[in-house]
Amino acid sequence: MKSEKFAAARINYALISYLCSDLKRRIVRLTPFFAALLLASCTEKKQEHIVTPWGEVLDSVEVAEGFDLHEIQQGGELILATVSGPQTYYDYHGKHLGTQFLLVQRLADKLGVKVRVEVCRDSVELIKQLAENEIDIVAWPTPGHLEVKSTKPILAEELKAWYKPEMVAEVQQEETRQLSVQRVKRRVFSPMLDKNGGIISHYDHYFQQYSQLIRWDWRLMAAQCYQESTFDPKAVSFAGAKGLMQIMPATADLLGLPRDKMYDPEQNIAAAAKYLGQLEGKLSDIKNRVERTNFVLASYNGGLHHIRDAMALAQRDGKNPHLWRDVSEYVLKLASPQYYNDPIVKHGYMRGSETVDYVAKIRQRHQGYMGVKTPHMGFHPSQPRKAEKRKSKYDI
């Protein structure tokens, strides 16, 4: 009986110690006084005697002061602080990339946890995060330079034993492979199903139906679909985007598109139209409809937040933030540290060349589709026709 009580006391103490550590990390809504009182009660000396309810003094036990490796694994999350940039961390079509991030992702995979990224503006903010906030590891701009908080010695030892300098080149090669392969695995390449018959794709009726909801020319949606998937309903990108309009799973969740229906042509097109409509609403400050459409397409490809950053930079430099010709210049510049580190920029580095090319190719293809008949608007050639010579009443 005595040994059973002893074992139970150790289990209870371990549970209390873990809960206290978890509270230290997660408590955010308590009043300052109560929070300080609770945290103080959870912070113990490194060595402590445990007295059982029946008065027996157990051996000294070491109490962890920080939220170290064991607690990280229990919580299932490793928090990384870094800055935006191609060598550190950036988002590319919903996939997280960057040399430093990929290194930490490898470590997290070994530990069996996910990575949550806190993006800082500069190294000064990184230092502050390391000293004050509840992050686990800092990735400095130099590849391979990772630092663990001093309150996490077990995690630091794990990193030291795991890391090898050659890993930097390995993850860089991995990233290059991902960026150099086709973004979408394509199985269909024809830009038009039946040029002579005026049929763009098997899905023209869906484009006609759902484009009406957002007052778009259905042929523009068709041109965008070709750019996304070449009309392949089973297309999938390296980042996990799926279907005709290449919708990311997380975006599908927000749009109400079930993940098991992402390859369904009608539901995929309907969800894309809904998303385009949402982007239209968020860019309603751009009054010119043609210009707004350019910005919507760019946001669909590169992310609305990055496009807003480029608009802010254009406005700062005296350019028109509602004119795509002006803003596209800054979309390209967001690949340069001079611009993505600017205080105006809120969302960091962007591979903007693809987005600018994306808009241009869709616009060009749309012009090529303009000669296609539609059930609602009749025949619209790509170039205005000259007025026909009026017949005389004597002409046969």
C-alpha positions in Angstrom: 0.0 0.0 0.0 2.8 2.4 0.9 4.5 1.8 -2.5 1.2 2.4 -4.3 0.8 5.7 -2.5 4.4 6.6 -3.3 3.8 5.9 -7.0 0.5 7.9 -7.0 2.2 10.8 -5.4 4.9 10.9 -8.1 2.2 10.7 -10.9 0.2 13.5 -9.3 3.3 15.7 -8.9 4.3 15.1 -12.6 0.7 16.0 -13.7 0.7 19.2 -11.6 4.2 20.2 -12.8 3.0 19.7 -16.5 -0.2 21.7 -15.9 1.7 24.5 -14.3 4.2 24.7 -17.2 1.3 24.6 -19.6 -0.4 27.5 -17.8 2.8 29.5 -17.8 2.8 29.3 -21.6 -0.9 29.8 -22.4 -2.4 32.1 -19.8 -3.4 35.3 -21.5 -6.8 36.4 -20.3 -6.4 36.5 -16.5 -6.2 39.7 -14.5 -2.6 40.8 -13.9 -2.7 40.1 -10.2 -4.3 36.6 -10.5 -1.9 35.7 -13.4 1.1 36.8 -11.4 -0.1 34.8 -8.3 -0.7 31.7 -10.3 2.5 31.9 -12.2 4.5 32.4 -9.0 2.9 29.3 -7.5 3.9 27.3 -10.6 7.5 28.6 -10.6 9.5 26.4 -8.2 13.2 25.9 -7.4 15.0 23.4 -9.5 15.3 20.9 -6.5 12.3 20.4 -4.3 11.3 17.9 -1.5 7.9 16.3 -1.9 5.8 15.6 1.2 3.0 13.1 0.8 -0.4 13.6 2.5 0.6 11.0 5.1 3.8 12.9 6.0 6.5 10.9 4.2 9.3 13.0 2.6 10.2 11.8 -0.9 13.5 12.2 -2.7 14.3 15.5 -4.2 12.9 16.0 -7.7 14.1 18.4 -10.4 11.5 20.8 -11.5 11.7 22.3 -15.0 11.6 26.1 -15.0 10.8 26.6 -18.7 8.6 25.1 -21.3 11.2 22.7 -22.6 11.3 19.8 -25.0 9.0 17.5 -23.2 6.3 20.1 -22.9 6.7 21.2 -26.6 6.2 17.6 -27.6 3.2 17.3 -25.4 1.7 20.4 -26.8 2.5 19.3 -30.4 3.9 22.7 -31.5 7.3 24.3 -31.9 7.2 28.1 -32.1 9.7 29.6 -34.5 10.5 33.4 -34.6 12.2 34.7 -37.8 12.1 37.5 -40.4 10.7 37.3 -43.9 13.0 36.6 -46.8 14.1 33.9 -49.2 16.7 32.6 -46.8 14.4 32.6 -43.8 10.7 32.2 -44.4 8.0 33.0 -46.9 4.7 31.8 -48.2 4.5 30.6 -51.8 1.1 29.5 -53.1 0.2 28.3 -49.6 3.4 26.4 -49.1 5.9 27.6 -46.5 9.4 27.9 -47.8 12.8 29.4 -46.9 16.1 27.8 -45.9 15.7 28.4 -42.2 12.1 27.4 -42.1 12.8 24.1 -43.9 15.6 23.4 -41.4 13.3 23.9 -38.5 10.6 21.9 -40.2 13.0 19.0 -40.4 13.7 19.3 -36.7 10.0 19.5 -35.9 9.4 16.4 -38.0 12.0 14.5 -35.9 10.3 15.7 -32.7 6.9 14.8 -34.0 5.4 18.4 -33.7 4.2 21.1 -36.0 5.9 24.5 -36.6 4.1 27.8 -35.9 6.0 30.8 -37.3 6.1 34.3 -35.7 7.4 36.7 -38.3 9.3 39.7 -36.9 10.2 42.9 -38.7 13.9 42.8 -38.1 16.7 41.4 -36.0 16.0 43.9 -33.2 12.5 42.5 -32.8 14.0 38.9 -33.0 16.2 39.7 -30.0 13.2 41.1 -28.1 11.2 37.9 -28.9 14.1 35.7 -27.7 14.3 37.6 -24.4 10.7 38.2 -23.6 8.1 36.2 -25.4 7.1 32.6 -25.5 8.9 31.4 -28.5 11.1 28.2 -28.7 13.6 28.9 -31.4 14.9 31.8 -33.4 16.1 31.5 -37.0 18.5 34.3 -37.8 18.9 35.5 -41.4 22.2 33.6 -41.8 21.3 30.0 -43.0 22.0 27.5 -40.3 22.1 30.0 -37.5 19.4 28.7 -35.2 19.2 29.7 -31.5 17.1 28.2 -28.7 15.9 30.2 -25.7 18.2 29.8 -22.7 15.2 28.6 -20.6 15.1 25.5 -22.8 18.4 23.6 -22.3 17.0 20.2 -23.3 15.7 21.5 -26.6 19.1 23.2 -27.1 20.9 20.0 -26.6 18.6 18.2 -29.0 19.2 20.8 -31.7 23.0 20.6 -31.1 23.0 16.8 -31.5 20.7 16.9 -34.5 22.1 19.7 -36.6 24.7 19.0 -39.3 26.2 21.9 -41.5 25.5 20.0 -44.7 21.8 20.2 -44.0 21.8 23.8 -45.2 22.7 22.7 -48.8 20.3 19.8 -48.6 17.2 22.0 -47.8 18.3 24.6 -50.4 18.5 21.9 -53.1 15.1 20.7 -51.9 13.6 24.1 -52.2 15.2 24.7 -55.7 13.6 21.4 -56.9 10.2 22.5 -55.7 10.4 25.9 -57.3 11.8 24.6 -60.6 9.3 21.9 -61.3 5.9 22.8 -62.9 3.6 24.3 -60.3 0.8 22.1 -61.5 1.0 18.6 -62.9 -0.7 19.0 -66.3 -2.4 16.4 -68.3 -4.4 18.6 -70.7 -2.7 21.2 -72.9 -5.2 22.4 -75.5 -6.1 26.1 -75.1 -9.5 25.4 -76.8 -11.5 22.3 -77.1 -13.0 23.2 -80.5 -11.8 26.4 -82.0 -13.9 26.2 -85.1 -17.0 25.4 -83.1 -16.3 28.1 -80.6 -16.0 25.8 -77.6 -13.3 26.7 -75.1 -13.7 23.7 -72.8 -16.0 21.0 -71.5 -16.9 23.4 -68.6 -18.1 26.4 -70.5 -21.6 26.1 -69.1 -20.2 26.3 -65.6 -18.2 29.3 -66.3 -21.2 31.0 -67.9 -23.4 30.1 -64.9 -21.1 31.1 -62.0 -19.4 34.1 -63.7 -22.9 35.8 -63.7 -22.9 35.8 -59.9 -19.8 38.1 -59.9 -20.6 39.9 -63.2 -17.5 38.6 -64.9 -17.1 37.7 -68.6 -17.3 33.9 -68.5 -14.4 33.8 -71.0 -12.2 35.6 -68.5 -12.9 32.8 -65.9 -12.1 30.3 -68.7 -8.8 32.0 -69.4 -8.0 32.0 -65.7 -8.9 28.3 -65.5 -6.5 27.4 -68.4 -3.7 29.3 -66.6 -4.4 27.4 -63.4 -4.9 23.9 -64.6 -5.2 23.8 -68.5 -8.8 22.6 -67.9 -7.6 19.4 -66.0 -10.1 18.7 -63.2 -7.6 16.4 -61.6 -4.8 18.9 -61.5 -2.8 19.2 -58.3 0.0 21.6 -57.5 3.1 20.9 -55.4 1.6 23.0 -52.7 -1.6 20.9 -52.6 -3.9 23.2 -54.6 -6.5 21.1 -56.4 -8.9 21.0 -59.3 -9.8 23.2 -62.2 -9.3 26.5 -60.4 -6.5 25.2 -58.1 -8.1 25.9 -54.8 -6.0 25.2 -51.6 -7.6 22.9 -49.0 -7.6 25.7 -46.3 -9.3 28.1 -48.8 -11.8 25.4 -49.6 -12.7 25.1 -45.9 -13.4 28.9 -45.8 -15.5 28.7 -48.9 -17.6 25.8 -47.8 -16.2 23.5 -50.4 -15.9 19.9 -48.9 -12.4 18.6 -49.4 -13.8 15.4 -51.0 -15.5 17.5 -53.6 -12.5 19.6 -54.6 -12.0 17.7 -57.9 -15.7 18.1 -58.8 -15.7 20.5 -61.8 -18.9 22.4 -60.9 -18.2 22.7 -57.2 -14.6 23.8 -57.8 -15.7 26.5 -60.3 -18.5 27.6 -58.0 -16.1 28.0 -55.1 -13.6 29.9 -57.2 -16.3 32.3 -58.3 -17.2 32.8 -54.7 -13.6 33.5 -53.8 -13.2 35.9 -56.8 -16.3 37.7 -55.5 -14.9 38.0 -52.0 -11.7 39.5 -53.5 -13.8 42.0 -55.5 -15.4 43.1 -52.3 -12.0 43.5 -50.5 -10.7 45.6 -53.4 -13.8 47.8 -53.8 -11.7 50.9 -53.4 -10.5 50.3 -56.9 -13.4 51.9 -58.8 -12.3 51.1 -62.4 -13.7 47.6 -63.1 -11.0 46.6 -65.5 -8.3 47.6 -63.2 -10.0 46.0 -60.2 -10.1 42.7 -62.1 -6.4 42.8 -62.6 -5.9 43.3 -58.9 -8.3 40.4 -58.2 -6.4 38.1 -60.5 -3.1 39.1 -58.9 -4.5 38.5 -55.4 -5.9 35.1 -56.4 -2.4 34.1 -57.4 -0.1 36.0 -55.0 -2.2 36.8 -52.0 -4.2 39.9 -51.2 -1.9 41.0 -48.4 1.1 41.1 -50.7 -0.8 43.0 -53.3 -1.9 45.5 -50.7 1.8 45.9 -49.7 2.7 46.7 -53.3 -0.1 49.2 -53.5 1.2 51.0 -50.3 4.7 51.2 -51.8 3.3 52.6 -55.0 1.3 55.2 -53.2 4.3 56.2 -51.1 6.4 56.8 -54.2 3.8 58.9 -55.9 2.4 56.3 -58.2 -1.3 55.4 -58.7 -2.1 52.5 -56.2 -5.2 51.7 -58.2 -3.5 51.3 -61.5 -2.1 47.8 -62.2 0.7 49.1 -64.5 2.1 51.1 -61.5 1.5 48.5 -58.8 2.9 45.5 -60.8 6.3 47.2 -60.7 6.2 47.0 -56.9 4.9 43.4 -56.9 8.2 42.6 -58.7 10.2 44.7 -56.2 8.8 42.8 -53.2 11.5 40.2 -54.0 14.2 42.7 -53.0 15.2 43.3 -49.3 15.1 47.1 -49.9 11.4 46.7 -50.4 10.2 43.7 -48.4 12.0 45.0 -45.3 10.4 48.5 -45.7 8.3 49.4 -42.7 5.3 50.0 -45.0 5.4 46.3 -46.0 3.4 44.2 -43.6 3.7 40.7 -45.1 7.3 40.5 -46.2 9.0 38.8 -49.1 7.1 37.8 -52.3 8.1 36.0 -55.5 6.2 38.6 -57.6 7.4 37.7 -61.1 5.0 34.8 -61.3 2.1 36.9 -60.3 2.8 39.7 -62.8 3.2 37.0 -65.5 0.0 35.3 -64.4 -2.1 38.4 -64.9 -0.5 39.2 -68.3 -1.1 35.7 -69.6 -4.7 35.5 -68.5 -5.4 38.9 -70.1 -3.8 37.8 -73.3 -5.7 34.6 -73.5 -8.9 36.3 -72.7 -8.4 38.5 -75.7 -8.0 35.3 -77.8 -11.3 34.0 -76.4 -13.3 37.1 -77.1 -14.4 35.8 -80.5 -16.3 32.9 -78.8 -20.1 33.1 -78.9 -22.0 33.1 -75.7 -25.7 32.3 -75.1 -26.3 35.8 -73.6 -24.2 38.2 -75.7 -24.0 36.7 -79.2 -20.8 37.1 -81.2 -18.1 39.4 -80.0 -15.0 39.5 -82.2 -11.7 40.5 -80.6 -11.4 43.5 -82.8 -14.3 45.9 -83.7 -15.6 45.3 -87.2 -15.9 48.1 -89.7 -19.4 49.3 -90.5 -20.8 47.5 -93.5 -21.6 49.5 -96.6 -25.3 50.2 -96.7 -27.0 48.7 -99.7 -28.7 50.8 -102.3 -32.3 49.9 -103.1 -31.0 49.1 -106.6 -28.3 46.6 -105.4 -29.1 43.0 -105.8 
